[in-house]
Amino acid sequence: MKDEPVLADGPLAGVRIIDFGWVLAGPYATMLLSYLGAEVIKVESRRRVDEQRIAHRAGLSDDVEASSNFFEVNLGKQSVSLNIATPEGAELARRLVRTADVAIENMRPGVMDRLGLGYSDLVKVKPDLIMVSISGWGHTGPMRDYTAYAPCFASYSGMAHLTGYADGEPNTGTSSNDARAGTAAAFAVATALLIRERTGEGQYIDLAASFALNALVGDSVMAHEMTGRSPMRDGNRDPVRAPHGVYRCAGEDRWLSIGVDTDEQWRALVAAMGSPAWAQDPGLATAAGRHAAQDRLDAGLTEWTSTRDAEQLTTELQAAGVPAMVSMNAHDLFTSEHLAARGAISQVEHPVLGRRPAISPPWLLSATPALIQKSAPLLGESNERVFTDILGLDPDEIARLAEAKVIY
């Protein structure tokens, strides 16, 4: 019987996850699961420090404990410093997995197998293990060994082709694509835990990041199947609604999103603008007419919004029943009264970075709240607890392994 986990609040209380994740996709998945109460033990090593610990923003030190990048995707975890590239390190990792419920990794296909830590190895020590492997293209198929950074699998998913302006290049997006893959992985883990509760059996989850993104463009795939044509990127425009875009407002880099869905909303927007002559054209009274005149709509709206305050316009248009919202930047998010009222921003104390704001868990569960249980861990901060209390190593053995740079 395994020892009691440190973190015991939330719907996943009692679940232990061994996080072999690297950079973003895997770590993001385990951070979400930690919000739900799972105990996450991150396995990392000074031999090859996680890139997020050294991918510092301008002006920060080279201290691996002072990375805001790492902080943002590793909240709520413990950390052990274990060199799994050594035989003894890999054996300790297997022993640790034996005490756990879930293992997650996002190495290139084949890496964990070569270390003796693939699913076929780990299921021998933990028969009901749930293991997730996240990679760009999956662990089967002719592309499994292709290098996979976010722009690559965003392109392969079809998402990049659909994102951007009609006269511009495809937009591969940002590291948010890794987070989308991580979110899919967290969902898969929750599902597999439910299945194991019913059947007593674990399973292996082979998650291709490109497929996780492909699932988000299903309407475009369906459109091709029905028409034989591939949908194209068209900026912020909608296939049916108009006006539908983001319009420049007064001030530096201030924008307002407006999306009109009905004739009633259009009439309300016209009234809010003071009923300018161009907007009273009878041809704009219907959705089809507005859609055919999008360039004229966008020009007229921009002329109106460009001298107005985005926040004030949001208030006025929402009061009139027109869907509109400021395009929020980071400052807007962290100072939003609405987000503050919903507890969407948490203040987290980090031993090196100090008190930092962090995005709270996205779910408000009434009976089992999701919480940021603790800050991101210092490298190896949980060594004593994990190696002594969980694995039962004595101090002399721990000292020997540290000297041999197995615990490192």
N, C-alpha and C positions, 0 to 999 in steps of 0.2 A: 504493500500500500504506500503510495507516494505521500510525501510530506504535504502539509497545507500550503497553498500558494500565498504569497505575500499580499496580493491584491484580491479582495474578496467581495467587491461590490459590482453590481451590474448583472445583466442576463447571462453573461459568459463566465461568471464567477466559478472558479474551480477548474477552468480549462487552462492548460499550460501549453504555450506555443514556443517552439525553438525557431528563432529567426536567423536564418543563414542569408538574409537578404543583403543586397548591395545597392548603393546609390538611392534609387527612388521607388520603383514599382513594388518590389517586395517589402521594403520598410514602410511604405505608405499603407499597404494592406495590413500589416501587423499593428501599425499605429491605430487604425480604425478599430481593429479587434480589441486592442487594449482599452479603448474608450468604453467598450461594452463589458469590461471587467476581466478579460482574459489576462493571465500572467504571461508576459512576453519576455523571453530571455534572448537577447541579441548576442550572437556569437561573432566576434570580430577579433582582429589581431593587429598589433603594431607592425608585424611583418608586411602587411599590405593594408594600410589604413583605408577605411571607407572614403571614397572620393568626396562624399558630402562633408566629411570632417575637414577636408583641405580645399574645398571649392569655396573659398572665402569671398565675400563681397569686398569691394574696394575700401581700403582704410582699416581693415581689421588685421589683427596679428596673425602669425603663423601657428599659433597655439591650436592643436587639434581639439581642444576642449572649448574653443571660443567661436565655433562656426555656427552662425545663425541658420545656414542651410541644413546642417545636421539636426539642429534643434527643431526645425519645422516639420520634419518627417519621422522623428523618433521619440515623440512625447510618450510618456507612460511606460517606458521599457526599463529593464535591467540590462546590464552588459557584462559579459565575461570576455577576457582576452585569452583566446585559445588558438594556437597555430594548428589548424586542421590539416595543413600540408604535411605534418609529421605523422608517422604511424601512431604514436602515443596520443597525439592531439585528436586524430580521427577516432581513436578508440574511446577517448573521453567524450567526444561528441555523440558517439553511438550510445554510450551509457546515459548521457543526458536525455537523448531522445526516448530512451526506454521509460523515463519518468513522465513523459509528455503525452499530449493528445494530438498535436499538430506540428508539422515541420514545414517551413516555407523557404524556398530559395529562388533566386532569379539569376543564377550563373548561366553561362553559355551551355547548351546541351552537351553532355558528356563530362563536364568538369566534376560534378558531384559523384558520378560513377567512378571516375579515376581515383577519387579520394576515398572510395569505399563508403560513400555517404549517399548514394543514390537510393531510390525507393526499394529496389530489390535487396539492398543491404539493410536498410533501416527496418523494413517490414519483418525481417528475421528477428530483430530484437524487440519490436513492438508490433505484433500481428494486427492490431486494430488501428494502426496509425493512419491518420489523414495527412497526406503530403501534397503540397502544391509546388509545381515547377512553372515559373513564369519565364517565357522567352519571347523573342520577337516573332518567330515563325512556328513555334511548337517543336516538340521533340521527335516528330516523325515527318517524313516528306523530303523531297530533294533540296529544299531551302533551309533545312534545320540548322546548318552550320554557317549561314550567312550572318555577318555582323548586323546587329540590330540596335541602332539608336532611335530615339523617338521620331526624327524626321523620316527615317527609313520605313518604320512600320506604319506611320501615318500615311505615307505615300502608298504603300501596298494595300492598306485598308480601303482605299478609295476616298477617305475623308479629305485628304489634301486637295484632290482634284475638284472637290465641291466647295472648297473654302478659298475665298479671295474675290477679287473683282473680275468682271467679265473680260476686261481688256488687260488683265494682269496674269501673273504666273500662279500656279497652285501654291497654297499656303500650308506649310507642314505643321504650323502651330508651335507649341512650346512643350516644356516638360510636363504640362498638364496631361499629355497623352499617357505618360507613365503612370500618373495618378489614376487615370481612367482604368488602366489595366490592373492597378492595385485594388481599386474599388471592386472590379469584377472578381478578383481573387478573394477578397474578403467575403463577398456574397457567396462564392462557391464554398468557402470554409464553413460558413454558417449553415448552408444547406447540407453539407456532408456531416456536420455534427448532429443535425436533426436526424439524418438517415441512420447514423451510427447508433443514436439513442433508440431507434426503432428496431434495428437489425443486429446490433452488436458488431457490425463490420465497418472497418475503415475503407479508404480507397485512395487512389492516386489521381490527381487532377493535373492534367497537362494543359496549361493555359497559354495560348498564343496571343500576345498583345495586339498583333495585327487583326486577329479575329475579334477580339474584344471591341476594337474600334469599328470594325466592319459591321458589327451588330447594331451600331448607332446610326448607320446610313441605310437601313433596310428599306425605307421608302423610296430611295433612289434606285436600289436594286430592283424593287418591284416595278418602278416606272419603266425601267429598261425592258423588263420581261413583258410588259403590257404594250409598249410602243416600239420597241426595237431601237430606241435612242438613249444615249447616255446623258443624264442631266448634267448641266454645266454650272459652274460657279457664277453667281450673279450678285456679288457684294452682299448688301444687307436687304436686298429686295426679296419679296415673297412671291411664289407662283400665282397667288390669288389676291392677296390683300394689297391695298395701296391707299394712302401713302404708307410706306413701311421702310423706315431707315433710321439713321443716326444723324442728327443735324447740329451744326456748329452753333455754339452760344457765345455770349459775351465772356471775356476772360481768356486766360491762356489754357488751351487744350481742354475746353469745357464743351460737353456734348449732351444732347438729349435724344433718347430713343422714343420714337412715336410709331405705333402700329395700329392702324385703323382697320377694324374688322367689319363694321356694319355701316349702312347709310346714316343711321342715327348718330353714330360716333363721328362721322364726317361732318354732319350738320353742326354738332357740338363744337368740333374743332374750328369750323368756319366762324362760328359765333365768337369763340375765344380769341380768334385773330382779328376781330372787329369787322368781319364780313368784307374783306377786300374784294375789289371788282373781279380779279382773276379767279377767285375761288367760287364765285357765283355763276360761273359758266355752267349751263344746264347739262353739258356733256360730262361734268364731273359728279353728277348726282347719283350715278350708279357705279357699282364696283367695277364693271367691265370698262366703263368710260374712264374711271380713275386709273385703272391698270394700264390702259392704252396711252395715258398722258403722264407717265411717271416722271419723266425728265422735267416737265413743266411744274408738276407738284413739288418735286424736290427743290427746284429753284425758288419757287414762291415761299415754301416753308423756311428754307435757309435764310432768305431775306428777312423773314419775320423773327426767327430765333436768334440770328447772329447778334442782335443788339439787346437780347434779353438774358436774364439770369436763369441758369438751368434749374436750380433748386426751386425758384419761384414759379417757373413754368410748370414744373412737375406738380406742384401743389395746385395750381390753377386748372390744369388740364385734368388731373385726377378728380378734382371736385366737379368738373363738368362731365365726367364719365368717359374721358378719352384716355386710352392706355398710353402712358408716358412715364419715363423714368430717366433720371440723371445717369449718365455712364460713369459709374463710381470708380474713382482711383483709390489707392491704398489709404490715403488720408481720409477720404470720405467714409470708407468702410470702418475704420477704427474710431471715427467720431460720430457715427450714425446713432441717433437716439433710438431708432427702431431696433437696430441690432443690439444695442445695449440693453434695451427693455427685454429682449428675448434671451439675453445671456449669451449672445453669439460670439462675444470676445471675452476671453479669459486672461487673467494675469497670472503668469507662471514664474516662479522663482527658480533661477538656474544658478548653480554655485560659482560659475565663472562669468556668464553673461549678465547676471543680475536679474531684476524683475523685467519680464518681457511680455508683451501682448501676444496672444496666440488665438487662432481660430478655434472656437469650441466645437465639440462634436455636432454633426448636423442634425441629429435626431433628438427630439424631446419625448422621451419615454416616461409616461406618468408613473408607472409602478417600479421600474428598474432604470433609473436615470443613467444616461451615458455621461461619463466624466473624464476629464484629463486627470488621471490618478497621480501623476508625478511629472517632473521635468524630463527632458532627454537625458540619458545617462552619460556619465563620464566613462571613458574607455576602461573597462575592467573593474568598474566600481563594485560589481556583485561577485567578484571572484571568491571571496571568503565564504559567503553564504552558499553559493552554488557548489563549489568544490568540497566544502566541509559539510554543510548541512544536507545537501541533496545527494552528492556522490560519495560522501563518507571518507574523503581522503584525510590522512592525518597531516599535521603541520610539516613533518619532515619530508613527506612525499610531495607536498605542494612546493616546498622550497627546492627540492630536487628538480621538479618539472619547470619551475621558474628559471633555475640555473641553466637548464637545457633548452630554454626558450620554447618550451611546449606551451606552458602558460605564459603568454607573451603578447 
